[in-house]
Amino acid sequence: MNDKTLSSTVRLRRRPLGESIRQNMRIILLTARGEVPFRPRFGLGAERLLGGGMQQLDVAYEVADQLARYEKRIRVRQVVTTELEPGRRCVTIRYEILDTAESQTLTLGN
């Protein structure tokens, strides 16, 4: 296979900006802390975030901190936690995409 054949058969699809950001936010927040080599502070983990093991204020702070640290394309406006039942919560993040000034919402654990 030569270079010409390879370049004509391989096409990478770019995700829309909003979709790319939402996917990255999910990865950041649902990856367990310490799971990524050489990045010991990366991530919160689904169990910690959605399992009710943290206080609501701690969840809001940790979510805002992780996203400010690892997702530079947004500004977090609000983090709301809702207890669904004991040991289970929903986290809603309202944020602004910096390049477009568009407001978006991401909900985890509903």
C-alpha positions in Angstrom: 0.0 0.0 0.0 1.5 3.3 -1.0 1.0 6.8 0.6 -1.6 7.8 -2.0 -3.8 4.8 -1.3 -3.5 5.2 2.4 -4.5 8.9 2.4 -7.5 8.2 0.1 -8.9 5.4 2.3 -8.4 6.8 5.8 -10.7 9.7 6.7 -11.0 11.0 10.2 -14.3 12.4 11.2 -14.2 15.5 13.4 -16.8 15.7 16.1 -18.8 18.9 16.5 -17.3 21.2 19.2 -20.2 20.7 21.6 -20.2 17.0 21.3 -16.4 16.8 21.7 -16.6 18.9 24.9 -19.4 16.8 26.4 -17.5 13.6 25.7 -14.3 15.0 27.3 -16.3 16.2 30.4 -17.7 12.8 30.9 -14.3 11.2 30.6 -12.8 13.7 33.1 -15.6 13.3 35.6 -16.2 9.5 35.4 -12.6 8.4 35.3 -11.4 7.2 38.7 -8.8 9.4 40.3 -5.4 7.7 39.9 -6.5 5.6 36.9 -4.5 7.6 34.3 -0.8 7.0 34.5 1.3 10.1 35.4 -1.9 12.1 36.1 -2.6 11.2 39.8 -5.1 14.1 40.2 -7.1 13.5 37.0 -10.7 12.4 37.4 -13.4 12.0 40.1 -14.9 8.6 39.4 -18.5 7.6 38.9 -18.8 6.1 42.3 -17.5 9.1 44.2 -19.4 11.6 42.0 -22.8 9.8 41.7 -22.7 7.3 44.5 -23.3 9.8 47.3 -20.0 9.3 49.0 -19.2 13.1 48.9 -21.1 16.1 50.4 -22.9 18.2 47.8 -20.6 21.2 48.3 -17.5 18.9 47.8 -19.1 17.6 44.6 -19.6 21.1 43.2 -16.1 22.1 44.1 -14.4 19.0 42.7 -16.4 19.1 39.5 -15.5 22.8 38.9 -11.9 22.1 39.8 -11.5 19.1 37.5 -13.2 20.9 34.5 -11.1 24.1 35.1 -8.0 22.0 35.2 -8.6 19.6 32.2 -11.2 21.2 29.9 -10.0 24.6 28.9 -12.6 25.2 26.3 -15.4 25.9 28.8 -16.3 28.0 31.9 -18.4 26.3 34.5 -21.3 28.4 35.5 -23.2 26.2 38.0 -23.0 22.7 39.5 -26.3 21.3 40.9 -26.5 18.0 42.8 -29.8 16.3 43.3 -30.2 13.3 45.7 -32.3 10.7 43.8 -32.3 8.3 46.7 -29.8 7.4 49.5 -26.5 6.6 47.9 -27.5 7.8 44.4 -27.3 11.4 43.0 -27.6 13.3 39.8 -25.1 16.1 38.9 -26.1 18.8 36.4 -23.4 21.1 35.1 -24.2 24.4 33.4 -21.3 25.7 31.4 -20.3 28.1 28.6 -18.3 27.2 25.5 -15.7 29.9 25.4 -15.2 30.1 21.6 -18.9 30.5 20.9 -20.3 31.9 24.2 -23.0 29.2 23.9 -24.5 27.9 27.1 -24.8 24.2 27.5 -25.9 21.7 30.2 -24.6 18.2 31.0 -26.4 15.9 33.4 -24.8 12.8 34.8 -26.5 10.0 36.7 -30.1 10.6 35.8 
